[in-house]
Structures are given as structure tokens and as C-alpha cells.
Amino acid sequence: MQVVPRQGGGAVAGLGAAERVTEAWLANRRLSEHTRAAYRRDVAGWLAWCGAQEKDPLRASFLDVNAYARGLEARKLAATTVARKLSGLSSWYDFLVKIRAVEANPVGGADRPYVSRDHSATVGLTPGEVDALLVAAARAGERSRAVITVLADLGLRVGELVGLDLSDVGWERGHRTVRFVGKGGRPRRRVLTADAAEALDRYLAVRTSGDGRTSGDGRTSGDGPLFVTSSGGRLDRHAVFRLVRRLASEAGIPAADRLSPHSLRHAFATAARSEGVPLEDVQDAMGHADPRTTRRYDRDRHNLDRDPAYMIAAARARRAGP
């Protein structure tokens, strides 16, 4: 990375060089486009701060990173947001260490905000609210119904949903399935529930390709995005975000203006655990590498009705007999 002098005696990495290094770093990672875009913004924010402070990012210390983090907190950003930005920046510096552009990662010694694994800022939904959202989606049209049903029944990330292609839907060993690339670039597959499969088939029967043609028979062969706009382009995450909030408002769900597609993912995990699905099965379904992440999604995990003490006492009573 080329370092060029700045007026006033400071030095910063050349913008073009920094961008090239960032792209090389991202190319070296298996990431979704959404994550790549977020990482680009995180690095760009740091470089802009370094430029304003006349700091050379190649010579930054943990003290500089601390000052940057405190500045983010002063902007009233959530601790989770600050922690995520620093995590992306740390990964960027790890790459710089590997290519010997810097000797050490300055983020490693920085004071990162504490983020509890039991905390999630996502607003959740009760099973009844999910049902009401599905009813509103069915009234809104076949695409809306299919989008919300797949999110609710499978707990997919919104990026996984909008990234689906026609060819990703099929049959495997008697199961209707959907294949997709999950977080970290891992190929995954999930079964479609009867409701999700029916919703998809009804949508495919009226799905337009942008030139007025429809799939007609619900088949999913061929290329192209599964969920499309009226002009035939791929439906994006922002459209799904707006759809969830609009339908939630129509369904009379409280806090509709604070919901997101991720709210349905949280609801999926909570409902699965409440129905007795083992934690490891929910973890696998959601594509979590760490079971502690899955537990954070389970909003009902602190329900006293689920205290294992009741199960142990009941088993003891059965052994004792009448």
C-alpha cells in the first residue's frame, strides 16, 4: 500500500492503494455480497477518520483505534454496531499482517465494547403475530405470501432468500428442498414445508419474467432469480424489509415500524425450541457455527416453564411409582 504525505506533516495511505488492498482482502474471503459491502463501509469509515486526523493507517496504534471507537460511541451507535465495525477492521488488519504491510494488528489491543451473547437488538415476533403476518401476506399477493412463508417456515437470512435462483428449488429423497449459499460461503439445503412449497408453486404460476411471460406451471427449471420484481429484476433485501414492515402494520402488529426480516428468523428459533426441537437441530437449520448464537435467537429460553428442574422431578416421580 503506497503511503503519500499529507499537508501538515501527517501521512495516510493512498486512497486507490487502500481500495485495492481492501478488494484483495475481500476476494480472499468467502463472504456474501451484503457482508462485503458492510466491510467496505467499515474500512472506508476508518480510513476517512485517519485522513481527518492525519493518521497513517499503516502506523496506527491501539490508542488510535480506541479514539476511533469512542468517536463512534459518541455518535450514539449501538455497542453491537461498534463491535461489528471493529471486528471487520480487525480482519482487514489481519490481512495486512499476512501480506507484511504492517507488523501487528492495532485492533487486537483496542478496548472493544462489551456485547452480551444473550442480547439481540432485533425485535421479535410471537407465534400469533407470525400467523397474522402470514394472513396479511396472503392478502397481498402470491409473491408476498411466498416470501413471508419461506422466511417464517425456514428462518432464512434475507440475503439467502433474495439470492435464491429458480434452479435452487427441487426434490431430494422425497423432500421438496431449496439449496443456497449460507453465511461464510457454505453451501446449504433445507426442506420446504407443505405451506412453503404450496406458496412457491402458486407464486411460480404467476411469476413474470419481465417481458410479461409467466412460468405457468410452477416449474423451477432454468436460470434467473426466484423472486423477481415487476420488471424481472431480482428482488432485493430492501424491498423485503419494506414488505415485512408494511404487512406487519396492516396486521396490526405492535412495533411494526421496528420489525425486519430478521424478526422472522428470531421467531423461527424461538418457536422451534418451544416445540421441543433440540438445540443442535435448530443450530444446524439456522447455519450457526456456535450454539451460543442459536441460544441468543431463542427469545423464550429464560421461560421458567422450561426449567429442567421440572423434568428431573417428573422423572423421579415416575421412578418412585404410585
N, C-alpha and C positions, 0 to 999 in steps of 0.2 A: 504494500500500500504506500503510495507516494505521499510524503509529508511536505507541505508547502508552507512558507512563512506567512503569517498574517500581520497586518498593520498593528502596531502596538507591542510587538515583541513576542506574541504568542505563536503557536503553530497548531494547525489542525490537519487531519488527513484530507487529501484532495477528494472532493465530493465524488467525482467519477470513479476514482480508485476504491472508495468506500462502498459504492454501489456494486462494483464488480466483485469485491470480496463478499459482500452480502449475498449476491446471487450465487457465487461459488459455494458458500456455506449452505444455502437453501437447497442447491442442487445435490448436495451431499447427504441430505436428509429425506426420509420418506415421510412427507407431510401432505396434508390436504391443501388445496388452494386457499381455503379460508385461513388456515394456520400460517401459511406462507405470507399472506397479506398482513396478518397481525404481526408477525415477526419483522416484516419490512417496516411497518409503522413504529414498532418498538425501537428498532435500531436507528431509524431516521429521527425519532424524538430525542434519543441520546446524543446523536451527532449534532443536532440543532442546538441542544443545550451546551455541548462542548464548544461549538462555534461562538455562541453568545458569551461564554465565559473565557474565550480564548484559551481553551484547553486542548492539548493534543490527545485524542482518544487512545493513541498508542502508548502514551505515557501517563495515563490516568491511574490514580490510586484508589484504594477502597474509600478514602476520605472524599474523593470526588463523587464516587458512586453514592455515598451516604448523603452528600449535599443534594445530589440529583433526586434521590428518593424522598428526602424531606420536602423538596420543592413539589414533587408530585402529591405528597400528602397534604401540603398546604393548599392545593387546588381542590381539596375535598374528595379526591379519588378514593374509592374503597380499598381497604387493605388487600383484598384479593386481586384487585386490578394492579396495584403497585407491585405485589409479589409476582404476578404473572409477567409484567414488563421486565422486572429484574431477572426473572428466570430465562426469558428469551435473550436478554442481553448477556447473561452468563454463558448461554450456549454459544452465542456469537464469539465471545472471547475465548471459549474453549477451542473453537476452530482456529482462531488467530494464534493460540499457543501451539496447536498442532502444525501450522504452517510456519512457525517460528517468526511471526510478525511481532509478537510480544513474548516476554519471558514468563509472565504469570497472569492469571485471571483476576482483575481487581474486584470483581463482583463476589469472589469467593470469601473475602474477608469483610464484606459490607454488612451492615445491620439491616436485615430484611424484616419487614413487618410480619408479626405472627398471624398465621391463618389457621384456625382450628379445623381439623378434618371433620368435625361434627357440624360445621356451619356451611350453609349454602344460601346465597342471596336469591336464588331462583324461587319465585312464588309458585307454590304447589297447587294441586287440584285434588278435591275429594273424588271418590268414585262416582258420586251423584253428579258432581259438576262435569266430569268427563262424559257421563251419559247425556247430560243436557247439551254439551258442546257437539256431540255426535248427532243429536237430533237437529240442532241448528245447521250443521254441515250438510245433512241430508236435504234440508230445505233449500240450501244454497246452490245445489247442482252436483253433478256426478264427480267433477274433478275435486271440488271441495270435500265431498264425502270421502273419496278415496284417499286424499292427502291426510285428513284428520284421522281416519280409521287406521291407516298404516302407522301413523305416529303413535296413536293410542294403544294399538294392539301389539306393536313390536318394540316401542320405546326407542326408535331410531333417533340418531342425531339429525338435525335438519340438513346438515351438509351431506349426510349419507342418503337422505331421502331425495334431495334435488339432484344428486349425482347419478341416480338410477337411470339406466337405459332400458329400452324395450327388451333387449336380449338378456337382461338380468333376471327376468321373471320366467320361471319354468317349473318343471316337475322333477322330483328326485325321490326314488323309492316310495312312490305313492303319496308324497307330500308336495303340496304346492309351495314353492320356495322363491326366495329372492336372494340374489348374490350382490355383494357390493364391497367396496374397499373401505375398511374402517379406519379409525384413528391409528396413526403410525404406519399407514400403508399396508395394513394386514388384510388379506382377502378373507371375507366372512360370508356366511349364509345363514338365513333364518327362515323358519316356516311361516307361511301366511295362514292366519286364522280363516275360518269359513267366512266371517264377515269381511275381512280384509280382501280375500280373494274375490268375493262377490262384488265388493265396491270397485275393485280394479277392473273386473270384467265389464261392469256397467259403464265405467268411465271409458275404457278402451273402445266400446261400441260407438261412442260419440266423439272420441278424441279426434281433433283436427290436426292436420299436418302443416297448416299454414296456407295451403292452397285450396282449402275447402273440402279436401278429401278426408274420410274417416277410416278407422280401422275396420269398422263394420261388423266383424265377427268376434271381436275381443281377442284376437290373436296377438302374440307379443313377439313374433319373429321380426327380424330386420334390425336396422340400426336406428340411432337417434334417441333423444331423451324420452323418458317415460312420461314425465309430467311437463306439459308444454303450455305456453301462453296462447292467446288467440291468434297471434301471428306465426306460431310454430316454433318460437324460440324456447329454450329451456327455462322452466320456472326457477326463479332464484329464491334464496333464503329470505330476502327482504319481503317478497310477496307472501311467503308462508307466514312470516312474522305478523304482517298486517292482517292476514286471513284469520289467524288464531285470535287476535285481539277483537276483530270485528265480530266474529262468530260468538266469542265469549260475551261481548256486550249485548248482542241480540238474545243470547240465552239467559241474560240477567245474572251472570256470574260476578260476584264481588271482586274488586281489584282487577277487572278485565283489562284496564289500561296498563297493568304491570305484568301481564302474562306474556309468555313467549313459547315457541315450540318446545323449548327445553322443559317447560312446566309439564308437558305430557310425558316426557321421559322420566321425570321425577315421580309422576303419578303411576307410571308403569311399575317402577321398582317398589314403591310402597304397596301397591295392590298385590303384586306377586308375593312379597314377603308376608302380607296379611293373610293371603290364601295358603300359606304354609310352604311355598316354594323354597327349597334350600338356598342359602346364601350363595353357594358356589354356582348353582344353576343360574341364578339371577345375574351373577358376575359374568358368567360366560355369555349369556344372552346380550348383555349390555356392552361387552367387549372391554371390560375393565381389567387392567393388569394387576391392580391392587384391590383386594376385597374391602379395604377401608374406604375406598372411593364409593363402592357399591353401598356400604352402610350409610354413608352420608346422604345418599339419594333416598334411603328408606325413612320417610318422614314419621313413620309410626313406631320406630324402633324403641322409643322410650315409653311406649304404652305399658302401663303396669299389668294389663291383662296378659301380656306376653312374657311376664317374668317366669323364667324356667323353674322357680321355686314351686309354682303351682303344678307343673308337670311332674316334678320329683315327688311331691306329696301325694299326687294322684296315683303314681306308680307304686308307692309304698303302701297306699291303702289297698290297692288291688292284690298285692302280695300277701297282706295280712288276712284277706278274705273277710267273709261276713262275721 
